[in-house]
Amino acid sequence: MKITKRQLRRIIKESIDLLNTETGEVLVFADDDEYGTPDAPEAAAGNVLKRLGITQAPSSPGYQADRFQQTIDLSAEDWEDVHAEILGKRHTRKNKKERARMDVDNLMTRLEDWALNAREEYAADNPGADLQGIAWDLAQGAEYSFEPDEWNALLYTGPFEGEDDLHTYVADLLA
């Protein structure tokens, strides 16, 4: 019976640890969380080391938790470079998403889309109804379509001078 490389990888759970020889800190590269929460996928370890120009041989088997775990000893400087590469990029990506989520222009677009959608839905459910009378009440429901920090960003960094001003804007969009 032949076993392909892919099947073998499914059978064998592997992990590569990068060990800071001075402090004992460990970065775990694994494809699953059997060894705790991995810092990056296993395949990324070789790529990161190559990209940073770090050439280290695997360490002696003294630290290894099991035979499928490979540990690579790194100097403090090399370990810091790898740490910054892996966790720094993750932090940058997360901050980029957060900045896009909290961008006032994006929030204003979502608010306008919400108002148009609410107007269409109300008109579809209540044909012939006058939206002028209900627009203020509908506008107050807009807050619940946003996270509290997003709503506060609209209130305090947007073009509004308070919650009534924001509700009036939404009510005008609805009517």
C-alpha positions in Angstrom: 0.0 0.0 0.0 1.3 3.4 -1.0 0.9 6.5 1.2 1.2 9.9 -0.4 3.0 12.7 1.3 -0.4 14.5 1.9 -1.8 11.4 3.6 1.3 11.0 5.7 1.1 14.6 6.9 -2.5 14.0 8.0 -1.4 11.0 10.0 1.7 12.6 11.6 1.1 15.7 13.7 4.2 17.9 13.3 5.4 21.0 15.0 8.5 23.2 14.6 9.5 25.3 17.6 11.9 28.1 17.4 13.7 28.4 20.8 15.4 31.6 22.1 18.5 30.1 23.6 19.0 33.0 26.0 15.5 33.4 27.5 13.9 30.0 26.7 11.0 31.7 24.9 9.4 29.6 22.2 7.6 30.3 18.9 5.4 27.4 17.8 4.8 26.6 14.1 2.2 24.0 13.8 -0.8 23.2 11.6 -3.2 22.5 14.4 -3.5 23.4 18.1 -2.4 20.1 19.5 0.7 21.9 20.9 -1.3 24.9 22.2 -2.1 27.9 20.1 0.4 28.0 17.3 2.1 31.3 16.4 2.0 30.4 12.6 1.5 27.5 10.3 4.2 24.9 10.1 5.1 25.7 6.5 5.8 29.3 7.4 8.8 28.4 9.6 11.1 27.6 6.7 9.9 30.5 4.7 10.4 33.0 7.5 13.9 31.7 8.3 14.9 31.8 4.6 13.4 35.3 4.1 15.3 36.6 7.2 18.5 34.9 6.1 18.7 32.7 9.2 20.4 29.4 8.8 20.3 27.2 11.8 20.4 23.5 12.2 17.8 21.7 14.4 18.9 21.5 18.0 19.6 18.4 19.9 16.6 16.3 20.8 16.8 17.3 24.5 13.9 19.8 24.4 11.6 18.0 22.1 8.2 17.0 23.4 7.8 14.1 21.0 9.5 12.7 18.0 7.4 14.7 15.5 8.4 18.0 17.0 11.5 19.8 15.7 13.2 22.5 17.7 15.5 25.1 16.2 17.8 27.0 18.6 18.1 30.7 17.7 20.2 33.5 19.2 18.3 36.3 20.9 18.8 38.6 17.9 17.6 36.0 15.4 14.6 35.1 17.6 13.6 38.7 17.9 13.7 39.1 14.2 11.5 36.1 13.7 9.2 37.2 16.5 8.8 40.7 14.9 8.2 39.1 11.5 5.4 36.8 12.7 3.7 38.7 15.4 4.4 42.1 14.0 2.7 41.3 10.7 -0.3 39.8 12.5 -0.6 43.0 14.6 -0.3 45.2 11.5 -3.1 43.3 9.7 -5.3 43.4 12.7 -4.8 47.2 13.1 -5.5 47.7 9.4 -8.8 45.9 9.7 -9.7 47.9 12.8 -8.8 51.2 11.2 -11.0 50.3 8.2 -13.9 49.3 10.5 -13.7 52.5 12.5 -13.2 54.8 9.5 -15.9 57.5 9.6 -16.3 57.5 5.8 -17.0 53.7 5.9 -19.4 54.2 8.9 -21.2 57.0 7.0 -21.6 54.7 4.0 -23.0 51.9 6.2 -25.4 54.4 7.9 -26.7 55.6 4.5 -27.0 52.0 3.3 -28.9 51.1 6.5 -31.3 54.1 6.0 -32.0 53.2 2.4 -32.5 49.6 3.2 -34.8 50.4 6.2 -36.9 52.7 4.0 -37.3 50.0 1.3 -38.2 47.4 3.9 -40.7 49.6 5.6 -42.3 50.7 2.4 -42.5 47.0 1.3 -44.2 46.0 4.6 -46.5 49.1 4.7 -47.4 50.1 1.1 -48.7 53.7 0.9 -47.6 54.6 4.4 -46.2 58.1 5.0 -42.6 57.8 6.0 -42.5 61.4 7.3 -44.4 60.4 10.5 -42.3 57.3 11.3 -38.9 58.4 10.1 -37.7 59.7 13.5 -38.7 56.5 15.2 -37.0 54.4 12.6 -33.9 56.5 12.7 -33.4 55.7 16.4 -33.1 52.0 15.5 -30.0 52.7 13.4 -27.9 52.6 16.5 -28.5 48.9 17.0 -27.0 48.1 13.6 -23.6 49.3 14.8 -21.2 48.3 17.5 -21.2 50.7 20.4 -17.7 52.0 19.5 -18.7 52.5 15.9 -21.8 54.5 16.9 -19.6 56.6 19.2 -17.2 57.2 16.3 -20.1 58.5 14.2 -21.3 60.7 17.1 -18.0 62.2 18.1 -15.7 62.2 15.0 -18.4 62.4 12.4 -20.1 65.6 11.1 -22.7 65.5 13.8 -23.1 67.7 16.9 -24.9 65.2 19.0 -27.3 62.3 19.0 -30.3 64.3 17.9 -28.3 65.7 15.0 -27.4 62.1 13.9 -31.0 60.9 14.3 -32.2 63.9 12.3 -29.7 63.0 9.5 -30.9 59.4 9.4 -34.6 60.5 9.5 -34.0 62.8 6.5 -32.5 59.9 4.6 -35.5 57.8 5.5 -38.1 60.3 4.5 
